[in-house]
Amino acid sequence: MTTSEQPDLMSQAARETAYDTYAALRDTNPVSRVRMPTGQDVWLVTGYDECTSFLTDYHRFKTSPTVMPEGMEAPALPEAVVRLLGGSMGSVDPPEHTRQRRLVQQAFTPQYVERLRPGVQQITDQLVDGLLDREERTFDLVEDFAVPLPLTVMSDMLGIPRADRDRFRLWSELLLSLDPTSAQSAPQGMSPAEVMAEIEEFVRYLDALIQRKRAEPGDDLISGMALAEADGERMSDDELLKMVALLVVGGLGTTQHLIGNMVLALFRNPDQLRLLRDKPELAPGAVEEMLRYHGPIEISFPRFAAEDTEIGGVPISRGEMVIGVLAAADRDPGRYPEPDRLDIERTANRHLAFGRGAHMCLGAPLARVEGQVAITTLIARMPDLRPAQSLDETPWRPGLTLRGLTALTVEF
Ligand code: HEM
């Protein structure tokens, strides 16, 4: 295959039309060769069945860039970024991936995470108390609710002092802004040198934190991971640092955007908002439907073909980059009747918003609990919650990987 399509997918305007762009690609060919805004030619997998089989086949499609095409090299990354994320669980394949995942999996089982629900509820209630106390009956749902909720949950879970939360938010945003598909400039107009200085500071902070946790373990996840054993082996300091960085990068923006996307989806579908208000017991299924409808992660990590192969009959050459478009697969009419309709009572909703296969989201049980608590609490305690801005001009963040809002003014 030599020709590549060049759809506009990253600009802010393109965010609103992205689902149509994906549908056009999927209808023409669920495995299409596309030139990314980064200039790179990749295969985009937009069909549900094709995406599922691609994500679950780690023998043929590797996450680690060890099989790049001739002449192409992995981009050289600054040393601090390599320390934080190079070779972390998200970018290695089994058996190394299996080993790392086993050391942390226990803290993220649905049973374990269910025990965190009362704490998540308490954090959410405190946030809502603060909002209800305000004189003006309006707030920014993103900045005042969707950001602090996962930030507080994650800081408490990891055992990070609450006073340092804002630094974690900044570090997580800075790392996300380095993603070549993010199209997001660094927050607060920081220069590249300032960004790097902050990322180096993040490394120093984590090094010191890990030493403290090793010396005086507490009842938190970092201490737990430091002591966890699999096959008689423990995580090294370096592995622990990468794991914490991965959790911070993977767990904050995603959950924040889930909350914003859910509220937007319900505002745009008032019948569904009414239904959820009348029947809060529908919340677990409603969250799954909103993950399918507006999942906060639009594309998978890139994979590389380990051999000359095919997906859905389309030949792929060894080394070529393949990306699963989760947002497109989750609106495949071959899988879902009326895929563009939000239906919180939808059944058989095995969406791909958390991926599938070996790298399927580690934090999914936690994100589900946070999503359920956030939406039921907002609806119950602010029964008149409504948008205070036009929903036609929704400020989606630019970029391809994350789908989320930069702000959403609401009244109650
Ligand atoms: C709604 C919120 C979230 C969504 C939509 C989401 C989505 C995803 C997806 C799609 C992947 C797999 C990517 C691929 O295979 O290419 C993934 C992996 C991952 N996620 Fe999440 N995530 C969310 C929340 C979280 C949270 C709260 C945490 C941590 C507390 C987390 C930690 C991770 C980690 C560590 C991985 C890598 C797993 C591995 O490589 O084995 N995520 N996530």
Boltz pocket constraint, residues with backbone or C-beta under 6 A from the ligand:
constraints:
  - pocket:
      binder: B
      contacts: [[A, 89], [A, 90], [A, 91], [A, 101], [A, 246], [A, 247], [A, 250], [A, 251], [A, 252], [A, 254], [A, 255], [A, 258], [A, 295], [A, 296], [A, 297], [A, 299], [A, 300], [A, 301], [A, 302], [A, 326], [A, 352], [A, 353], [A, 354], [A, 355], [A, 356], [A, 358], [A, 359], [A, 360], [A, 361], [A, 362], [A, 363], [A, 364], [A, 366], [A, 367]]
      max_distance: 6.0
